[in-house]
Amino acid sequence: MGTAIGQILPLAVGVALSPVPIIAVTLMLMSQRARLNGPVFVIGWLIGLAVIGVVVLAVSGPGGASSHGKPATWVSVLKLGLGLLLLLLAVRQWHDRPRPGHEVEAPKWMGSVERSAREKRAKLIGDAIGGFSS
């Protein structure tokens, strides 16, 4: 168990320091309802991460992920597949980037922070947890 926590801890720190929630909180703190929006977002984000963590741990469990101290073949194949998927997404994002000289439009979610109602705050929290590229 300690080895598993040691292997996943760098990823957890990366998620915790992700720039998207930091940007969202910064924008919320500059909004008119900052005292409500900022803490609600942070609490929702932390609860969302906890729920995702619990679900992943419950689904994955110990279910044959290693044999004789080495990872099972399916674990290595899964890691390779996820790595290739992330590489393809990075290439797609690189090709969709704005060209020099073109004005970049601000993401829609940044404008909605100022005028967010309860429903919009919930959607914004969900977007931040799920990750988005717009």
N, C-alpha and C positions, 0 to 999 in steps of 0.2 A: 504494500500500500504506500509506503514511504517513497519508493522508487517512482510509482505512478504520479504522486504529487510533485516530486522533483522534476519529472519530465514535463508536466503540464503547467508548472508555475511560470515559466517564461512567457507562455502563451497567455496566461491569465493577466500577467502584468501588461502585456501588449494590448489586450482588450481594454484594460482599465485605463490605459494612457492613450487610447485612441483619440485622434483629433476631432472626430465628428461630435461626440458628446461635449468636449471641451468648448468647441466653437458654439454649439447650441446653448450651453449654459452662459457663455459670455454674451451672446446676443440677448438671451432672456434677462440677464442682469441689467442690460441697458434699456429694456422695455419699460412701459409705464407700470406694469403689474409685476415688477421684478421680485418683490418679496414673496409672491405666491408662485410665479412661474418657475423660478430657479429651483427652489427646494422640491417642488412637485416633480419636476423633470428628473432631478437627481435620485429621488426616492423611487420613482417609477423605473428608472434605468437600472438601479441596483436590484430591485425586485425582479425585473425581467431577466437580468443576468443570472440571478439565483435560480429562477424557475428553469431557465434553459440548462443550467448546470445540473440540476436535479434530474431533469428529463433525460439528459445525455447519460448520466451515471446509471439511471434506472434501466434505460434501454440497452446500454452496452454491457453493463455488469462484467463479471469475470469470464463469461461465455466463451472459453476456448481461445482467448486472444494470445496465449503463449503456450508453448510446449517445450519442456526441458530447458527453461530459462531463456529461450529465444522466441522472438515474435512468430506467430503463425504466419503462413504464407499469405493468407487473405488479408492480414493486417498490412503487410508490405505492399500488396497490390492496391489496397484501399488508399494508402498514403501516396503511392505513385499516381493513382487516378486523380486524387484531389489536387495534387501538385500540378499535374497537367491541366486540369480544369482552371486552376488559378492562373497558370501561365497563359492559357487561351484568353481568359478574361482580361488579363493585363495587356495583351496584344490588341484586343478589341478596343479597350479604353485608349490605348496609345493612338490607334488609327482614328478614333472619334474625337480626338483633342482639337481645340480650336487652332486654326492656322494663323501664322503671324499676320497682323494687320486686321484681323477680325475681332470685333468687340464681343466680349464674353458676357452672356446674360447671367445674372445672379440666380442661384437655385431658388425654386418656388418656396421651399420650406423656410428659407431665411426671411422672406417677406411675411410669412404667416406667423412668425414668432411674435411680432408686435401686436397683431390683432387676434391672437389665439383665444378661442373659447375652450371650454372643457373638452369637447369632442376633438378639436384640433390639437390640443395638448396630448390627448391620448394617442392620436395618430402620429404625432411627432415623436413621442416616446417609442412607439412601435417601429417607426422608420429608423430611429437611432439604434435600436437594439438589432434590427434586422440588417442594417447596413444598406446604403443606397448610393447611387452614383449621380443623381441629377443635381 
